[in-house]
């Protein structure tokens, strides 16, 4: 399977670009300042940002540096981020400025960051992007839903690429980011490769010798009407995904949606594949 590339990961202890750790001094907020001074350094507004925006901004900077080129199409790039905690870090700090009746001094500089989508604006303004910007709050890091959201954005005829990923901040010293860049052409090629790969595996694992990959429609139902698979076949598919992609289906209730069609399986594998690549890089450090 072809991996979406490049990618950047930031945690309080380490920064990784395409699987290669960067040498940066400090941890937590100190690490963020170190990354800015060493790899950016020309955007003083960074010091006014809240922690969520700093993390997302730095991850985007490193990601775009890894790409190493710019084009006229970049202005049509979308920025779509996901997280669990939203702007809670800034919310708490702002609440402190209005908590006491005799010390009611709302801070405009804090208030502006009490919306999590501000981080997408910071990235778009910095790089003059005019595409979609959005920040989605999720209860957990749902790779399949994130991938589907990015794919939906790429359906827009004006969107040429999407800078996307997970950015979350619990407080000023506890945060995480994983960003990647997906082009419309790249996304199409990757998904076509994965779907063909899955069709071949389904035929082999389930002994569907009378079928060829082209006989299975991308959106054709795999169970019931369509390919007509049953519950035993479902167990075989779960084992197949774990064996071939290292992905465990933790919640069996999700299986109905994941195995609805080859397209939904491909979206699931693609999103989890990027996450596994990140985990593998961390394990090597």
Secondary structure, DSSP 8 states (H G I E B T S, - for coil): ------EEEEESS-EEETTEE-----STHHHHHHHHHHHT-S-GGGGGS-HHHHHHHHHHHHHHHHH----GGGGGEEEEEEESSTTHHHHHHHHHHHSSGGG----HHHHTTSSTTHHHHHHHHHHT--S-EEEEE-SS--HHHHHHHHHHHHTSTT--EEEEEEEEEEETTEEEEEEEEEEHHHHHHHHHHHHHHHHHHHHHHTT-TT--GGGS-TTS-SBSSSS-B-HHHHHHHHHHHHHHH------GGGHHHHTSSHHHHHHHHHHHHHHHHHHHHHHH-
